Amino acid sequence: MSVQQLMVANCPRCGKVFQKNLRNQCSDCSRSMDSMLTSSLEFLRKNHRSTNIQFSEATGVSHEQMHTWIKEGKLLLSDYPNLNYPCASCSKPIRGQKLCPDCAYRINRDIRELKEKDRSFQPLLREKQTASAGGFQIRERLSGV
């Protein structure tokens, strides 16, 4: 006979105890977020060319919440040409991906440089391993040396 446990947690927004769900919020906070999103979408339908600042001031929604909605796909940037969110590395405003082109280029360049350093280091590492191992190696036996 097993006893089922009730999965509860504290709401990250208001601190109330609630039964865990997919939203990770209590029902009151979920309803308030839904109404904020609905009113925000209504504002954007009427003012689809508004900027982040205009949107935030008119609706009372924080920039962080707006960025969360964009990341979750609740606000589509394709519908609103003047909205954006920050680059994950430098916080420059972008409209797609996670990184701005400059940061993406810099990271790719750094990765290429690290790979080149690793390639130039590999032969030295192999020589050191064979020299320090000493004795008879199975590779030598198979190659006929």
C-alpha positions as CSV (number, residue, x, y, z in Angstrom):
1,M,0.0,0.0,0.0
2,S,1.7,3.2,-1.2
3,V,0.9,6.7,0.0
4,Q,0.8,9.4,-2.6
5,Q,2.7,12.5,-1.8
6,L,1.3,15.9,-2.6
7,M,3.9,17.9,-4.6
8,V,3.8,21.4,-3.3
9,A,6.1,24.4,-3.6
10,N,6.2,28.1,-2.9
11,C,5.2,30.4,-5.7
12,P,8.2,32.3,-7.0
13,R,6.2,35.5,-7.5
14,C,4.1,35.8,-4.4
15,G,5.5,33.1,-2.0
16,K,2.2,31.3,-1.5
17,V,2.2,27.5,-1.2
18,F,0.7,25.8,-4.2
19,Q,0.4,22.4,-5.8
20,K,3.1,22.0,-8.4
21,N,2.0,22.4,-12.0
22,L,3.5,23.0,-15.4
23,R,3.6,26.8,-15.0
24,N,5.4,26.6,-11.6
25,Q,3.1,29.4,-10.2
26,C,0.1,29.5,-8.0
27,S,-3.3,29.9,-9.7
28,D,-3.7,33.5,-8.7
29,C,-0.3,34.5,-10.3
30,S,-1.1,32.4,-13.4
31,R,-4.4,34.3,-13.8
32,S,-2.7,37.7,-13.3
33,M,0.0,36.8,-15.8
34,D,-2.6,35.6,-18.3
35,S,-4.5,38.9,-17.9
36,M,-1.2,40.9,-18.3
37,L,-0.4,39.0,-21.4
38,T,-3.9,39.5,-22.8
39,S,-3.8,43.2,-22.2
40,S,-0.3,43.4,-23.6
41,L,-1.3,41.7,-26.8
42,E,-4.3,43.9,-27.1
43,F,-2.0,47.0,-26.7
44,L,0.4,45.6,-29.3
45,R,-2.5,44.9,-31.8
46,K,-3.5,48.5,-31.6
47,N,0.1,49.8,-31.5
48,H,2.1,47.2,-33.4
49,R,5.0,49.6,-34.1
50,S,5.7,50.5,-30.4
51,T,9.2,50.1,-29.0
52,N,10.2,48.2,-25.9
53,I,10.1,51.3,-23.8
54,Q,6.7,52.4,-25.1
55,F,5.3,48.9,-24.6
56,S,6.6,48.7,-21.0
57,E,5.4,52.2,-20.0
58,A,1.9,51.6,-21.5
59,T,1.3,48.2,-20.1
60,G,3.3,48.2,-16.9
61,V,5.0,45.0,-17.9
62,S,8.7,44.8,-17.0
63,H,11.4,44.4,-19.7
64,E,12.4,41.1,-18.1
65,Q,8.8,39.7,-18.4
66,M,8.6,40.9,-22.0
67,H,11.8,39.1,-22.8
68,T,10.5,36.0,-21.1
69,W,7.3,36.1,-23.2
70,I,9.5,36.5,-26.4
71,K,11.6,33.6,-25.4
72,E,8.6,31.4,-24.7
73,G,7.1,32.4,-28.1
74,K,4.1,34.2,-26.6
75,L,5.2,37.5,-28.3
76,L,6.3,37.0,-31.9
77,L,8.9,39.5,-33.0
78,S,7.8,39.0,-36.6
79,D,4.5,40.7,-35.8
80,Y,6.1,43.7,-34.0
81,P,8.9,45.3,-35.9
82,N,10.3,47.6,-33.1
83,L,10.5,45.0,-30.3
84,N,13.7,43.3,-29.5
85,Y,15.5,41.5,-26.7
86,P,19.1,41.6,-25.4
87,C,22.0,39.5,-26.7
88,A,22.9,36.8,-24.1
89,S,26.5,37.9,-24.1
90,C,26.7,41.7,-24.5
91,S,23.1,42.7,-24.0
92,K,23.0,44.5,-27.4
93,P,19.4,44.6,-28.7
94,I,18.7,41.8,-31.2
95,R,15.7,40.3,-33.0
96,G,16.8,36.7,-33.6
97,Q,19.0,33.9,-32.2
98,K,20.6,34.2,-28.7
99,L,23.7,36.1,-29.7
100,C,24.3,39.2,-31.8
101,P,26.4,38.7,-34.9
102,D,29.5,40.3,-33.3
103,C,29.4,37.9,-30.3
104,A,28.7,34.9,-32.5
105,Y,31.7,35.7,-34.7
106,R,33.9,36.3,-31.6
107,I,32.9,33.0,-30.0
108,N,33.4,31.1,-33.3
109,R,36.8,32.7,-33.8
110,D,37.8,31.8,-30.3
111,I,36.7,28.2,-30.9
112,R,38.7,28.0,-34.1
113,E,41.8,29.4,-32.4
114,L,41.5,26.8,-29.6
115,K,41.1,24.0,-32.1
116,E,44.3,25.1,-33.9
117,K,46.2,25.2,-30.6
118,D,44.9,21.8,-29.8
119,R,46.0,20.4,-33.3
120,S,49.5,21.9,-32.9
121,F,49.8,20.4,-29.4
122,Q,48.7,16.8,-30.4
123,P,51.9,15.6,-32.1
124,L,54.0,16.8,-29.1
125,L,51.7,15.0,-26.8
126,R,51.9,11.7,-28.8
127,E,55.7,11.9,-28.9
128,K,55.8,12.4,-25.2
129,Q,53.4,9.5,-24.5
130,T,55.4,7.0,-26.6
131,A,58.8,8.2,-25.2
132,S,57.6,8.0,-21.6
133,A,55.9,4.6,-22.0
134,G,59.1,2.8,-22.9
135,G,59.3,-0.9,-23.5
136,F,57.6,-2.8,-26.2
137,Q,54.4,-1.3,-27.6
138,I,51.7,-3.4,-29.3
139,R,51.6,-0.7,-32.1
140,E,55.2,-1.6,-32.9
141,R,54.4,-5.3,-33.0
142,L,51.5,-4.8,-35.4
143,S,53.4,-2.4,-37.7
144,G,56.3,-4.8,-38.0
145,V,59.0,-2.6,-36.3
